[in-house]
Amino acid sequence: MHRRLILLAQQRGNSMFPQSHFNFSSLSHERKHIDENPEARMDIRAYLFEACLTQCKRIHARRMFDEMPQRISRALETGKVIHGLSVKFGFQSDRKLGNAVLDLYSKCGSLEFTEKVFNRLEQRDVLAWNSFLSMYSRIGLLEKVVGSFGSMKDAGVVPNQFTYASVLSASTKLVVIGFGKQVHCDVIKTGFDCDPFCESSLTDMYVKFKCLNDARQVIDQVANPSIVSWTAMISAYTEMELLEAALQMVETMKKEGCVPDQVAFVAVISAFIRLGRISEAYDLFSQMPDQDAVAWNLMISGHLKNGHEAEAIKLFMHMRKADVKATRSTFASVLSAVASMEAFHIGLSVHAQAIKQGLERNVYVGSSLISMYAKCQNLIYAREVFDSSDDRNIILWNAMLGGYAQNGLANQVVKLFVDMKQSGLVADEFTYTSILSACGCLGSLQLGHQLHSHIIKNRFQPNLFVCNALVDMYAKSGALTEARWLFELMKDRDNVSWNAIIVGHAQEEEEYEALDMFKRMMADGPPPDEVALASIWSACADLEDVDLGRAVHCVAVKYGLETGLYAGSSLIDMYVKCGIISAAYQVFYCMPRWNVVSMNALIAGYSQQNLEEAVKLYQTMQAKGLHPSEITFTNLLDACHGPFGIILGRQIHCLLLKDGLLYRDEVLGISLLSMYMNCLLKTDASNLFSEFPNPKGTILWTAMISGLNQNESSGEALQLYREMRCSNILPDQATFACVLKACSTLASIRDGVKIHCFLFHAGFSVDELVGSALIDMYAKCGDVKISMQLFKEMDSKWDVITWNSMIAGFAKNGHAGRTSEGRKVFDLMTDHFGIQPRMDHSACMIDLLGRQGLLDEAENLINKLEVVPDAILASFLSACRLHGDEVRGRRAANKLIELEASNSSAYSLLANIYASSGNWNEVKALRRQMRENGVQKLPGFSWLGEKENKNVHCSQ
């Protein structure tokens, strides 16, 4: 009969585990037979005991994390069935089976059933207490672990090594070192101090309490310390950055015959990487007997964090050769390195590997791929990765939004943001950062205000990232009042906050406000970073204040930022723009690394003073493996003058054609056009212009028109403007300014009026640049009345060019009544608007006064000038000749001869003054002086008609 019962239990057990259902009525029917057969009872009890152990082992088996809750749930149900059967068959007083059921409930974390079984045990031995303690520890009731340990000792039960391990773990988590030391004493007393479980628990406790000497004593007193203890000590040393001690511990461990495990190696390598000691980290990594994915990932990410992107990529290649399977963390790190280097082709290879391993649809790998392609400026591939993702969570959307924002595709950011909202996803702080950046690029205050309202509604404004993005958006949109108001409301500010407001003021040409904010940052904020320093150096360059720039340079040296790529490049640019090339050179050669930006900054400086040195720098750039940018060639082309410059310009032209760069970017085409025009090679410029594909951009047309003006071909410039209009290309402000200059040169008021009508209807008449060009055109064409009317109608009169045009107009049309108006304009500019007159303003005013015979006033204005150019003296001398003022004429001529003794114009003008007054003796004396000084009067030429079709007359 008992064999039949065993078979029945086994049959039902197969369905019971994991279904956990017994037919109790069937077993109850056999109850009397089991009671009469002791052998059958023992078999049933043994089977139930084995079933309990099987469930405990299944819980401890290695499974995927997401399988554990279901496995524990099934084990708990099975435990309840076993418990019920043990009660039914009268085994509840069996100590062995009771302990097994108790242990199963404990491992399942069931507080209710563990306490019930424990309280009903007739004999509670150390195994029962251990299960009871481990249950409390497992669910976090650490105080009950300590309390139950006391109850256990009061009950006279002697703890074993597992008891002490549980209690020491609870003591560590509760951070009660006094109790832990008491337990340590008890461990020594009971002789368990050399047991591996107690030893590792004691070591871990002292390590967590930062009592490294006590931890070391625990290890030293043990003949063969466990690997867990060694690893705990090594980890503790590395966490406290005691690397030498950690390395010494590794060596001691090896001498003791214990091979360091992965955790120990990883702990030390991680510490080396944190301290930037990459070479030592690599040496230790090379010593690892088994370099698993965790170790490889640590080395790859470590190199990346320390700025060694190329080495990180090489490590990934070695990892593949070592046949170690990459994880999602591996791909995230190596793709970040690829993005930093913008190594597009390597990125494609890594992408292929991710596809091979089936990880390309993983959200973390997918977002890293999108970021990499965006950094490599390949938004098509980035969008393909985004569109192919099955599960587009907020991380992927943010990666795509960030990619568009980084590449300046603000409209795409807005469109994608709308799509995201329609998909039902809720924006987070990173989403708002991207969309606000797009608003700043677009200058769309209306959209920015809407987003700000949405941010307030969703309670994101206190978030530092979002608030920084709002300040940046308002600053870039020109709403500095709102940006400053929001900045002042911020409770917490980081470097990004300060940088946003400083950069905003600098970009709006409010240099002194930017400097004031920088001073506040130095006094109240965090230490400045490279962005803040670069912005302030940009302000110093705009102000041409090299002393202030040097002071900020000292600040950069204090914080060790002067040799950074970003800060160093800005510092070079500041010194270059202030004309201190030697200082720029010193900064450049102190930088540990160079990039294209830093080299471009120095090339720009040298190209204005020493073209040969600029070319040498370009050659150095190529030797370093850096790829010249459009700015590199633009800087060189802008400096191409004279015979050497023409040769270099043609060589650059050939290089751009060879590399296929010329027609890719209009900036290079404009630079080449300007180079040929500056070298008076109008035909070459025209040929280049004709080679550009249609439709040509507005900027290109404008550059050609400007170049023709510069080459005294105003008629051709006007004709080219007509061709531009026939090609349906809309001119901009610069185009109108150039073509109006052509009209003024040709004195073609009819064409000027037509252009005025067109730009009025196009809405450009209110523009300051166009307004100044109109004033100049009408004034030079003789219609000062309209010129003055346009000047009065201008809303803003802060532009120096506008005043210059007006004063020059009065000077060139200096008939009666205009002198007082010219003087009034000059005084208004200096006294009311506070604009410091330039040399050309003074020259126009002196010419205006001279034409009207106000020579005394003109001479007083000359005497106020610190430096008097020869052109002003020649103009004043001509006025003296016109009005027969021999005394002032002699003074002006003598000064002019002192400045330029070989120039015959001063002698000729003064001789004409003497001749007009009949003073022929002085005329003879001047001619004798000219012969003695070797001054020759060149013959004069005059022509009629346009320069291209002229009749030339010569007179001695």
Stockholm file with secondary structure:
# STOCKHOLM 1.0

chainA/1-956         MHRRLILLAQQRGNSMFPQSHFNFSSLSHERKHIDENPEARMDIRAYLFEACLTQCKRIHARRMFDEMPQRISRALETGKVIHGLSVKFGFQSDRKLGNAVLDLYSKCGSLEFTEKVFNRLEQRDVLAWNSFLSMYSRIGLLEKVVGSFGSMKDAGVVPNQFTYASVLSASTKLVVIGFGKQVHCDVIKTGFDCDPFCESSLTDMYVKFKCLNDARQVIDQVANPSIVSWTAMISAYTEMELLEAALQMVETMKKEGCVPDQVAFVAVISAFIRLGRISEAYDLFSQMPDQDAVAWNLMISGHLKNGHEAEAIKLFMHMRKADVKATRSTFASVLSAVASMEAFHIGLSVHAQAIKQGLERNVYVGSSLISMYAKCQNLIYAREVFDSSDDRNIILWNAMLGGYAQNGLANQVVKLFVDMKQSGLVADEFTYTSILSACGCLGSLQLGHQLHSHIIKNRFQPNLFVCNALVDMYAKSGALTEARWLFELMKDRDNVSWNAIIVGHAQEEEEYEALDMFKRMMADGPPPDEVALASIWSACADLEDVDLGRAVHCVAVKYGLETGLYAGSSLIDMYVKCGIISAAYQVFYCMPRWNVVSMNALIAGYSQQNLEEAVKLYQTMQAKGLHPSEITFTNLLDACHGPFGIILGRQIHCLLLKDGLLYRDEVLGISLLSMYMNCLLKTDASNLFSEFPNPKGTILWTAMISGLNQNESSGEALQLYREMRCSNILPDQATFACVLKACSTLASIRDGVKIHCFLFHAGFSVDELVGSALIDMYAKCGDVKISMQLFKEMDSKWDVITWNSMIAGFAKNGHAGRTSEGRKVFDLMTDHFGIQPRMDHSACMIDLLGRQGLLDEAENLINKLEVVPDAILASFLSACRLHGDEVRGRRAANKLIELEASNSSAYSLLANIYASSGNWNEVKALRRQMRENGVQKLPGFSWLGEKENKNVHCSQ
#=GR chainA/1-956 SS CHHHHHHHHHHHHHHHHHHCCCCHHHHHHTHHHHHHCHHHHHHHHHHHHHHHHHHHHHHHSCCCGGGHHHHHHHHHHHHHHHHHHHHHTTCTTCHHHHHHHHHHHHHTTCHHHHHHHHHHCSSCCHHHHHHHHHHHHHTTCHHHHHHHHHHHHHTTCCCCHHHHHHHHHHHHHHTCHHHHHHHHHHHHHHTCTTSHHHHHHHHHHHHHTTCHHHHHHHHHTSSSCCHHHHHHHHHHHHHTTCHHHHHHHHHHHHHTTCCCCHHHHHHHHHHHHHTTCHHHHHHHHHTCSSCCHHHHHHHHHHHHHTTCHHHHHHHHHHHHHTTCCCCHHHHHHHHHHHHHHTCHHHHHHHHHHHHHTTCTTSHHHHHHHHHHHHHTTCHHHHHHHHHHCSSCCHHHHHHHHHHHHHTTCHHHHHHHHHHHHHTTCCCCHHHHHHHHHHHHHHTCHHHHHHHHHHHHHTTCTTSHHHHHHHHHHHHHTTCHHHHHHHHHHCSSCCHHHHHHHHHHHHHTTCHHHHHHHHHHHHHHSCCCCHHHHHHHHHHHHHHTCHHHHHHHHHHHHHTTCTTSHHHHHHHHHHHHHTTCHHHHHHHHHHCSSCCHHHHHHHHHHHHHHCHHHHHHHHHHHHHTTCCCCHHHHHHHHHTCCHHHHHHHHHHHHHHHHHTTCTTTCHHHHHHHHHHHHHTTCHHHHHHHHHHSCSSCCHHHHHHHHHHHHHTTCHHHHHHHHHHHHHTTCCCCHHHHHHHHHHHHHHTCHHHHHHHHHHHHHHTCTTCHHHHHHHHHHHHHTTCHHHHHHHHHHCSCCCCHHHHHHHHHHHHHTCCTTHHHHHHHHHHIIIIISCCCCCHHHHHHHHHHHHHTTCHHHHHHHHHHCSSCCHHHHHHHHHHHHHHTCHHHHHHHHHHHHHHCTTCHHHHHHHHHHHHHTTCHHHHHHHHHHHHHTTCCCCCEEEEESCTTSCEEEEEC
#=GC SS_cons         CHHHHHHHHHHHHHHHHHHCCCCHHHHHHTHHHHHHCHHHHHHHHHHHHHHHHHHHHHHHSCCCGGGHHHHHHHHHHHHHHHHHHHHHTTCTTCHHHHHHHHHHHHHTTCHHHHHHHHHHCSSCCHHHHHHHHHHHHHTTCHHHHHHHHHHHHHTTCCCCHHHHHHHHHHHHHHTCHHHHHHHHHHHHHHTCTTSHHHHHHHHHHHHHTTCHHHHHHHHHTSSSCCHHHHHHHHHHHHHTTCHHHHHHHHHHHHHTTCCCCHHHHHHHHHHHHHTTCHHHHHHHHHTCSSCCHHHHHHHHHHHHHTTCHHHHHHHHHHHHHTTCCCCHHHHHHHHHHHHHHTCHHHHHHHHHHHHHTTCTTSHHHHHHHHHHHHHTTCHHHHHHHHHHCSSCCHHHHHHHHHHHHHTTCHHHHHHHHHHHHHTTCCCCHHHHHHHHHHHHHHTCHHHHHHHHHHHHHTTCTTSHHHHHHHHHHHHHTTCHHHHHHHHHHCSSCCHHHHHHHHHHHHHTTCHHHHHHHHHHHHHHSCCCCHHHHHHHHHHHHHHTCHHHHHHHHHHHHHTTCTTSHHHHHHHHHHHHHTTCHHHHHHHHHHCSSCCHHHHHHHHHHHHHHCHHHHHHHHHHHHHTTCCCCHHHHHHHHHTCCHHHHHHHHHHHHHHHHHTTCTTTCHHHHHHHHHHHHHTTCHHHHHHHHHHSCSSCCHHHHHHHHHHHHHTTCHHHHHHHHHHHHHTTCCCCHHHHHHHHHHHHHHTCHHHHHHHHHHHHHHTCTTCHHHHHHHHHHHHHTTCHHHHHHHHHHCSCCCCHHHHHHHHHHHHHTCCTTHHHHHHHHHHIIIIISCCCCCHHHHHHHHHHHHHTTCHHHHHHHHHHCSSCCHHHHHHHHHHHHHHTCHHHHHHHHHHHHHHCTTCHHHHHHHHHHHHHTTCHHHHHHHHHHHHHTTCCCCCEEEEESCTTSCEEEEEC
//
